[in-house]
Amino acid sequence: MRGIEEQMRVILRRKAYYTAKRQLQGLTFLAGGLGLMLCAALVFAPGITGSPVQAAGSVLGATILGPEAGGYVIVALIAFALGIVAVLLTQRRRQMKQDEGKKEG
């Protein structure tokens, strides 16, 4: 039979495990939702469709320099901002884990 202290350690360990699992699931759903939003932005953003811009002669110019590139720029800015948010969330989670480790240890 386990003592009270050992039972409390097991309970706290399980609680920490399920809390970390819930946080990871939350980040996974957030990343999936952000990915879907980015895909939707690529599909529905204005200026995404169209033919490449013709440069001098038969050489194709960069699409980003064309007049229909507004959607690409918006999607790139959204993707950049979402990347920053993802990095900040992971850094915050790592810091919280380190703080919990210092409290337990």
C-alpha positions as CSV (number, residue, x, y, z in Angstrom):
1,M,0.0,0.0,0.0
2,R,1.3,3.5,-0.8
3,G,1.8,6.1,1.7
4,I,0.0,9.5,1.6
5,E,3.2,11.3,0.3
6,E,3.7,8.8,-2.5
7,Q,0.0,9.1,-3.5
8,M,0.3,12.8,-3.6
9,R,3.4,12.6,-5.8
10,V,1.6,10.3,-8.2
11,I,-1.4,12.6,-8.3
12,L,0.7,15.7,-8.9
13,R,2.7,13.9,-11.6
14,R,-0.5,12.8,-13.4
15,K,-1.9,16.4,-13.1
16,A,1.3,17.8,-14.7
17,Y,1.1,15.2,-17.5
18,Y,-2.5,15.9,-18.3
19,T,-1.9,19.7,-18.1
20,A,1.0,19.4,-20.5
21,K,-1.0,17.2,-22.8
22,R,-3.9,19.7,-22.9
23,Q,-1.5,22.5,-23.6
24,L,0.0,20.6,-26.5
25,Q,-3.4,19.8,-27.9
26,G,-4.3,23.4,-27.7
27,L,-1.1,24.4,-29.6
28,T,-1.8,21.7,-32.1
29,F,-5.3,22.9,-32.8
30,L,-4.1,26.5,-32.9
31,A,-1.4,25.6,-35.5
32,G,-4.0,23.6,-37.5
33,G,-6.4,26.5,-37.4
34,L,-3.7,29.0,-38.4
35,G,-2.7,26.7,-41.3
36,L,-6.3,26.5,-42.5
37,M,-6.7,30.3,-42.2
38,L,-3.5,30.7,-44.3
39,C,-4.9,28.3,-46.9
40,A,-8.2,30.2,-47.0
41,A,-6.3,33.4,-47.4
42,L,-4.4,32.0,-50.3
43,V,-7.6,30.9,-52.0
44,F,-9.8,33.9,-51.3
45,A,-7.3,36.8,-51.2
46,P,-7.7,39.2,-54.0
47,G,-5.0,39.3,-56.6
48,I,-3.8,35.7,-56.1
49,T,-5.2,34.4,-59.5
50,G,-4.0,35.7,-62.8
51,S,-1.3,35.2,-65.3
52,P,2.3,36.0,-64.7
53,V,3.4,39.5,-65.8
54,Q,5.3,39.7,-69.0
55,A,8.6,41.5,-68.6
56,A,10.7,42.7,-71.6
57,G,10.5,40.3,-74.4
58,S,9.4,36.7,-73.6
59,V,11.0,36.7,-70.2
60,L,8.5,36.3,-67.3
61,G,8.9,38.9,-64.6
62,A,8.5,38.1,-60.9
63,T,4.9,37.8,-59.9
64,I,5.5,39.8,-56.8
65,L,6.3,42.8,-58.9
66,G,3.1,42.6,-60.9
67,P,0.0,44.7,-60.3
68,E,-2.0,41.6,-59.1
69,A,0.5,40.8,-56.3
70,G,-1.4,42.5,-53.5
71,G,-2.9,39.2,-52.3
72,Y,0.5,37.5,-52.2
73,V,1.9,40.4,-50.1
74,I,-1.0,40.2,-47.6
75,V,-0.7,36.4,-47.3
76,A,3.1,36.7,-46.7
77,L,2.5,39.3,-44.0
78,I,-0.1,37.1,-42.4
79,A,2.2,34.1,-42.5
80,F,5.1,36.1,-41.0
81,A,2.8,37.4,-38.2
82,L,1.6,33.8,-37.5
83,G,5.1,32.6,-37.4
84,I,6.0,35.2,-34.8
85,V,2.9,34.2,-32.7
86,A,3.9,30.5,-32.9
87,V,7.5,31.2,-31.8
88,L,6.3,33.4,-28.9
89,L,3.8,30.7,-27.7
90,T,6.4,28.0,-27.8
91,Q,8.9,30.2,-26.0
92,R,6.3,31.0,-23.3
93,R,5.5,27.3,-22.9
94,R,9.2,26.4,-22.6
95,Q,9.6,29.1,-19.9
96,M,6.6,27.8,-18.0
97,K,8.0,24.3,-18.1
98,Q,11.3,25.6,-16.8
99,D,9.6,27.5,-14.0
100,E,7.6,24.4,-13.0
101,G,10.8,22.3,-13.0
102,K,12.4,24.8,-10.6
103,K,9.4,24.7,-8.3
104,E,9.4,20.9,-8.1
105,G,13.1,20.5,-7.9
